[in-house]
Structure formats: structure tokens, C-alpha cells
Amino acid sequence: MKKFILLSAMFIVFTMASFGNTPTSPDVNIVNSEQNRDTKIQVAILLDTSSSMDGLIEQAKSRLWNIVNTLTTLKYNGRTPKIEIALYEYGNDNLRRADGYIRQVTPLTTDLDLISAKLFSLTTYGGDEYCGTVISKAVEMLNWGSNSSDMKLIYIAGNEPFNQGSVSYKTAISRALAKGIYVNTIHCGRTAEGIEGMWRDGAERGKGKFFNIDHNARVRYYDTPYDDRISACNDRLNRTYISYGAKGFAHAENQRQQDVNAMSMSKSNFAERAVSKSKQVYNNSAWDLVDKVKEDSNALNEIEQSELPQELQNKSKAEIQKLVTEKETERAAIQKEIAELAKKRQEYIDEQAKKDNTSGDDLGKAINESILAFANVKGYTINK
């Protein structure tokens, strides 16, 4: 029932990451150059996918790329941190009872298209929700970073009592804090019910933020004069990708499908996704030759000819390198154009929101403010 309370939660959670009660670590700014290079922002979203949360799922789909874009504004000592997101679902009767009705949907990953695809594939079905168990699994099974500069957050969303199941949420949260992971709780329902159901206690113990959301609230967005131009840029951007490897074609198809999914929510959501694709964090070196060569200059000597697309298999390495360089240059120009349009687009949205005497939909505002607030606590800077 909270399936997308979950994502909404995630967003809000992110937002709540600002948590006013988050303690400041004394060694936050004492990191060596190696730590600085490897700094990560890691977010695990634990979604209750029991019945009745379809509306919230839709809300979460509509806010994913906007949240990603907020995360991409963060810098640590001048560097862009690696962004990793993990998804869990719990409380769904279609999941294995032996696993506590819990499933790791994705591990912590930088593959943003994968996160989107999995998000759009989630379905709800009633069940038993064990918050302590799913938190414990996320803490123990995910590959959490070890740098003091890492921002490590868990967001759990749902509406049933927080203390159900055989694993105590108090024990699970203690394990999270031992790894420097802050736990945020998103209750779907009235505040009094969240407090009585121990959701607030979970957030307080996890040094995170407790909040309530309306899972039926519709996302507010603005169409802008820049959306169509950004969409056209996105089409050109997609043509700069060169898939390679056994699964390269499938990944390229998934990239296009996530464009379709984003557009199915709204033109605004599609524009947000295109903006995300113009950022450094949108890296597809696992299947795109341009990103791969940019990351590893020796890549063309390591990739087998048979792993290249058919049209490149009879070309020399010099010819392939020339093509890759051309695509990289073209992509950089398109990404710069999107970035410039995105800035104008956001200014337009901010101006329209002022005229309407509103700062936008509450979820987006909460997410953005909380991300930025928590980042400030951790010593990050904002570079819009």
C-alpha cells in the first residue's frame, strides 16, 4: 500500500535528509585526496508495495528526475560525488514469505535508467510490512561507502505500525548508525497515527527525519517555453550513443524506453530527465562506447571487434576512434545547450510559482530543501 509512498518517500526522504536533528561529525572536512575522489551520495529507498499506494507510486515516478537533478548540484571539495541509489520493496504478498515479503529490487547503482525502469515496473499487492527486517537487510546487504565524506541515507515509506515483524526496528537502526547511515521515515497518513505507530521514534533513533505525506496528492508542474527545445536536444543526444557488448543494444533500448516513461508522466518530467542526461552523473560506460573511451583511453584496445555494433566491425581502430571523438564533441555541445536551456527553464518555473503564490508541489520542495540542508551538514557545496 505504500509502494510509492515509497518513492515519494524516497524523495521526501531525500528531502528530509536535511534532518534538523542530524548530528555533525567532527571529521566531516578531514578527508584525504583519495576519499575526496571517491565521495558518494548513497540512498536506499525502501518502499512498501502493499495495496492502495498506486497514487503515490505515480507521484514518485513524476519526481525521480527532479530529485536526481537536485543531487547533481552538490559538490564536495569541488568534485561531483558519485550518486548511487538502491531500491527495496516490502510488504507485498507476491514476494516470498520466507524472505519476509522483502525483495532487493536493485543494489546501490549509478545506473539511473535501471532505477527508472524498476520504478515503473513496481506493482502493489496487500501484505505484512516488516520495517525492522527490511532496514536490517538494506544495512547488511548493500555495499555502503566507508569515507567520512559519504552521505548515506535510508528512506523507508509505509503506513502500518513500524514495530511489526521479528526484527526490532531499534536493533536494525542501531546497526545502520554504526555504519554512519541515517534512517528517515515517511508515514503515509495522519501525523498522530505516525507517532502512535512508532514512525517518529524510528526517525529520531535513526538521526533522520520523520514526516507524513498525502499519497493521493497530485504533482504540480509547469509547462515552459523551453520544454520542446529540450526535448529536441534529447533526440539529438540519444544519437550520440554507440552501444557495445552483449547487452549494449538492450541498454540503448532501455534508455529510449525510460524517455517514453518520463514523457508518459508529463512534458515537465521528460524535460527533467533530459536535463539529468546532460549531467556528469548520467554515465553509461558499461554499454556506451563514447562514455567508455572517455573513462578509459585504452578501451578500444580491450573491446573485442565482435562486441562492437555491426556497422563498426569492419572499421579500423583509427576510424572508430575518430567516430567516437566526433560523437563525444557533439554530445558535449548538446549537453551544454541543455544546461543553458535548463537554467532558463528553472527561472521561468520559479517566476510562475511566485505569481501563483506557491513554491511548487510540496513533495518537490521538501525533497530539494532537505537534500540541500543535509548536504550543508556534511560539508557539501551547491553549484547550480
N, C-alpha and C positions, 0 to 999 in steps of 0.2 A: 504494500500500500504506500510505500514511500519511495518507490523506485526512483521517482525523480525528485522526490523530495530530496533525494539523494544528490542529484546533480545540482539541483537548486541549492541543495545544502552545500554541495561542494563549493558552489560559487560563493554562497553566503559564507560558507565556512572560510573560504579563502579570505573573504572579506573580513570575517570575524578574526582572521588571523591577526588582525591588528591587536587583538585582545588587550584590553586595557590592563588586564591582570597578568600579562606575560612578564616574567622576570627578566631583567637584563643581565646577561652573562658578562663577568668582568673581563673575560679574554676574547670578547667579540671581535676586537680590532687587532688582536695579536695573532696574526697568521703569517706563515712564510709564503714565499712566492709560489711554491708548489700547491699549497692549499688555495691560494688566490685563483690559480688557473683552473682548479678542479671544483670550485664552488658550485653547489647545486641548490636548486629550489625543488624540493620533493613533496608532492601532495598525493596522499592516498584518500580516495573518495569511497566511502563505504555506504552503499545505497540499499535501503530497504525496498525490495521489489515485491512486497506483498500487495494485496489488492488495493484499489482505489487511489493510486497515486499517478495515474496517467497524465493528469493535468500538469503535475509538477515535472514530469519527465519532459513534456513539451517545453516547459519553461527552461529547463536545463539545456535542452538542445539549442534553444534560442540564445543562450548566453555563453556558450562554450568559447566561441572565438573572441568575444569581447573580453572575457576573463584572461584568455591567453595573451591578448594584446596589452592588457594591464601588466601582466607578469613580465612582458618583454621590455617594459620601460625601466626595469630595475637593473642597476649595475652594482658590482662590488669591487671597490678599488679600481674603478674604471673599466672593468671587464663585464661582459654579459655572462651571467651564470647559466649553467645547463639546467633546463627545465624538464623534470620527469614527473609523469602522472601515472597513478595506478588506480584501477577500478576493482572494487569488490561488490558483489550483491549478496544479500542475506534475507532470510525470512520468506523465501519463495518455495512453495510446495513442489515445484518442478525440479528443485535441487535435491541432491542426495541427503536422505535423513542421516546416514552415517557420518556425513560431513557437517552436520548441524544446520543443514539448509543454507550452506555458505559456499560461494564459488569465487575464486580469483578470476576476474574477467580479463585483466591484463596485469602483468608485473609493472614495476616502475619502468616507464619507457619514454623516450624522446619522440617516438613515432606518433605525432599528433593526428595523422589520418587514421591510424589504428584506433586511437581513443574515440574519435568521432564515429567510426564505423561501429564500434562496440556499443557506444551510447545509443545509437539509432537502432540497434538490434535488441535492446533490452525489452522485456515484457514483464507484466506483473501477474502475480497469482498468489492468493492468500497463504498464510503460513505462520510459523512460530519464529519470532525475532529474538535472537540471542546476541545482544550488543557486546557483552564481555567476550564472547567467543570470537566474534569477527574482528574486534580490536586486537585480541591476542594473536590471531592468525596473521593480521597485517603487520604487526610488530615483529613477529618471529620469521615470517616467510619472505618479506621484501628485503631488497638489498639497500639498506639505508646508508647514507654517507657518514663519514667519521670526522669531517672537518668542523672546526668550531664556527666557521662562517656559513655552514649549510643551514638552510631554512627547511625544517622537516615538520610537516603538518599532517594530521589525520582529521578528516571531516566525516562524521557519521550522522546520517539523517534517518529519522523514523518517528513513530508516534506511540508505540507500545511502551510499557514500563521498561526502563533502562536496565533493570536488575534481573531480567529473565535469563534462564539458562544455567548450566552447571559451572561456567567460568565466571567468577566475580569480576564485574567491571572495575572494581577498585584494584584488584590484582593486575588486571590487564593494563590499566592506565599507569600503574607504578612501573611496569616493565617498559612502557613507552617512554616515560620520563627518564628512565635510566639510560636510554639511548638518545636523549635530547629531542624527543618527538613530542610536540604539543597536540593535545586532543581537543577538538572543537565539537560541540554537539548542536544539532539542528532539530528542534522538535517541531513537528507538524501539528499544530493545534493551539489551543489556548495556553497562555503563559502559566496559569495556575496548574494546568494538567502536566505541563512540562516540569514544573517544580516538584509536584507531588510524585511524578513518575521517575524522579531522580536524574533527569537530563541535565538540570542545572548543576547538580552535585558532580556529575561526570565531567562537565566542563571546568568547574572550579578545581577538581582534583587534577585535571589534565593541563592546568595552567592555560586553558584556552578560553573560548567564548561560547556562551550559551545564548541561543536566540530561537525565536519562533517565526514561522513563515506561513503565509496563506498559500497552500499548494494549488489552489484554483485561480490564483491571480494571473492575469494575462500580462505578458511582457509589453512594455510601452517602447515604441521605437519611432524614429523619424526617417522618412524618405528624404534624401537630399539631392541637390543638383549634380552631385559628384558620383552617385552610385553607379550610373550607367557607364561612365568613363572608367571607373574602377573595374567594372565587370569586363569591359573590352580589354583592359590591361591584363586581367586574369586569363582571358583566352589566349592572348599572345604569350603570357608567361608559361602556360602549360606546354606550348610548342617548343620551349627551350629544354625540355626534359628528354633525356636519352636513356631509356631503360636498358639494364643489362642483368645477366644472371638468370637462374632458373625461374625465379619468381618476379623478375623485373616487370614483365608485361602485366601481371596481376596487380602489382603495386601501382602501376601507372593507371590502370583501370579503376582502382580504388580511389586514387586521387581525384579522378573525374567524378566518381560516384559521390564523394563527400562534397564536391561542388554542388551536385544536384541536391543532396540532402540539405545543405545550407540554404539553398535557394527555396527549398520547399517550406522553410520556416518563414522567411521574409527576404526582401531585397536588402534590407539593412543587415541581416545576419550574413548574407552572402558577401556583402561588402566587407564585413568584419573578417570573414575567413580570408578573403583576398589580401587584406592588409596583413594578416598573420603570415601568409605565404611570402610576403615581401621581407620578413624578418629573418635574422640570423638563426633563430631557434628552429625555424622550419627547415630542417636539414634531412635530405633523403639519400645520403651517400650509400646506404645499404642497397639501393636499386637504381639510382640515377648517376650516370657516368660523369656529368658535369660536377655535381657535388663531390663525387668520389675523387676525381682528379684534383679538385681544389683542395681537398683534405689530404691527399697523398699523391704527390707529383710523380711517383713511380707506379701508380696504379695500372697504367696501360701495359706495363711490362709484366704485371702479375695476373691480369684478367685473360682467361683463355679466349681465343678467337671465337670459339663456339658459343661463348656466353654473351657475345655482342648481338645486337639486332641484325637480322638478315642483311639489311642494306649496307652494313658496315663490315661484314665478314670478309669481303674481298678487297678491302682497302688497306693501305699500309698504315703503320703506326703514325707516321708523319701526317698522313691525310686525316686520320682520326683525331690526332692532337689538334690540328688546325680547326676541325669542325667543333671540337669541344671548346676551344678558346673563343671561337665566334659565338657559340651559344652562351658561354659564361659572360661575355661582354654584353650581349643582347639582354640577358637576364638582369644583369646589374642595372642597366639603363631602365628597364621596365620596373624593377623594384624601387628605384629612385623616384620614378614617376608616380607609382602608387603611394609612396611615402609622402610626397608633396600633396597629392590629392587627399590623402587620409588626414593630413593636418587641417586642410581647408574644410573637409567634411566634419571633423570634430568641432571646429569653431562654429560651423553652421548649426550643429546639433546643440551646442552649449547656448547659442543665441536664441534658438527656438524654445529651449527649455526655460530660459529666463522669461520669455514673453508669455509662456504658459504658466509661469509662476511655479514651476516644478523642476526638480533636478534630474528627472528621468525616472525610470521604473525603480522601485525600492530595492529590488534584488541587485541590479547592476550597480547602483550607488553604494549599497552595503558592501558588495564584493570589492569594488575598486578601493573604497576608503579603508577597508580592513587590510587588504593586501599592502597598501602603501603604509599604513600605520605599523603593521608588524615588521615590514621591511626597515622602517626607521629604527625600530628597537634593535634590529640585528646589524645595523650599521650600513645598510644599503643606501644608494642614492637613486633618485628618479631622473631619468633622461628621456623626456618626451620628444 
